[in-house]
């Protein structure tokens, strides 16, 4: 950008990519300072709920499966990216010369300033790989935390549905259920205080990258070659699906927290009590959800608003480029 003397959109994307990595590291360091206290609180809630509900069935398998799918898909996407980049770098007469040409083509912002040497090339590749890992890990982290928390809400919802079917009229039972729900509400607020900055960065970054990839796909000349087509299609689909998955998993907490309202409204007036009334008011008027630094609440309607924002900003970007 300094050599050109003006801000080019393509160079600004690369700058933002590494800037997001630096911000991600800083935010996770902040989260690490709060993590022991959060885990202490989460452990207390787990112990209290495990006496009545047990551990969420199949949760550990689901956590491992999601982690495996995201990591495997990210490795495949990055491997395709490396193959795509290597394809368009020049070939040398020897392997070492080919590797040098690859590094100079891939990281021209570094080797236009510093002379090429293999250790610096390896360090630059490690930093780039770490940046890719941190970006994917940020989304995976949100999904796993959201899944673990929503699993506890599901247990409470199932228990409430059983109580309503049995027409439970013992106020002590309903008081215990309401207290369990309150424990989860307080835990969700603490989780949000800890990871709300990660949520904001994840959604902002994903929206920006979707807009950029869509913009470049519209501006780029027709794709030639099977590798190019596979990379562009796979990369864009992976980004879209991962963004949707983050939003859906995070929104599940809000969705599950509102389900008790339906069951409580179906109770007959004969067993209606002060505890049930308090519980119903709490569910109806207390919004339980993860947020992006308190700027927005993550629920299912957010996905449609994000899609609308992407379309709007994409049109603005195209019009700006035409002008």
Residue, then its C-alpha position, 0 to 999 in steps of 0.5 A: x500500500x505504501x509502494x502504490x501510494x494509495x489504498x487498494x481494496x485487495x491490499x486492505x483485505x490482506x491487511x485486515x486479515x492479519x489485523x483480525x488475527x492480532x485482535x483475536x489473540x488479544x481478545x483470547x488473552x483477555x478471555x483467558x484471564x476470565x476463564x478460571x472464574x467462569x469455569x468455577x461458576x460453570x462447575x457449580x452449576x453443573x454439580x447442582x444440575x447433575x443431581x436432578x438431570x445428569x450429564x447431557x446425553x451424547x454431548x461429549x460425542x457431539x462436541x467431538x464431532x463438530x470439532x472434527x468436522x470444522x477442523x477437517x473442513x478447514x484443513x481441506x480449505x487451506x490445502x486447496x488454497x495452498x495448491x491454488x497459490x502454488x499453481x499460479x507461482x512461477x516454477x524454477x529450475x530447482x526445487x529450492x528456486x521454486x519454493x523461493x518463487x512461491x514465497x516471493x509470490x505468496x508473501x510479496x508484502x514481506x519480500x518486497x522489503x526484505x531479501x528472501x531467506x528460507x527461515x524468514x519464508x518459513x516463519x511467514x508461512x507459520x504466521x499465515x497458517x496461525x492466522x487461518x487457524x485462529x480464524x477457524x478456532x474463533x468460530x469453533x470456540x463459539x459453537x462448542x460453548x453454545x452447544x454445551x450451554x444450550x444442552x443444559x437448557x434442553x434438559x430443563x425444557x424436557x423436565x418441564x414438559x414432563x411436569x406439565x404432562x403429569x399436571x404437577x401441582x407441587x409448588x416446591x417442585x416448580x420452585x426447584x425448576x425455576x431455580x435451575x432455570x435461573x442458574x442457567x440464566x446467570x451462567x449464560x450472562x457470565x458466559x456472555x460477559x466473557x466471550x461477547x467480544x469474540x462474538x462481535x469479532x466473529x460476526x463482523x469478520x465473517x460478514x466482511x469476508x463473505x462480502x469480499x469473496x462475493x465481490x471478487x467472484x463477481x469481478x474476477x474473469x471466468x475461472x479456468x481449470x478444475x482446481x480453480x473451480x473446486x477451490x472457489x466453490x468449496x471456499x465460499x460454501x465453507x465460509x457461508x456454512x460456517x457463518x450460518x453454523x455459528x449463528x445457529x448454534x449461538x441462537x439455540x441458547x435463546x431458542x431453548x430458553x423461550x420454550x418453557x413459556x409454551x409448556x407453562x401456558x398450557x397448564x390448567x388453572x387448577x394447578x396454577x400457583x405463585x411459583x408457576x406465575x413467577x417462572x412464566x414472567x421470568x421466561x417471558x420477560x427475561x431475554x437469555x442470549x449471547x450478544x456481540x458486546x451488547x450491540x446485538x442479541x444472537x437469535x434466529x432472526x439475526x441470520x436474516x438480518x445478516x443476509x440482508x446486510x450482506x446484500x446491501x453492502x455488496x450492492x454499495x460496494x459494486x456501485x462504488x467500484x463502478x463509480 
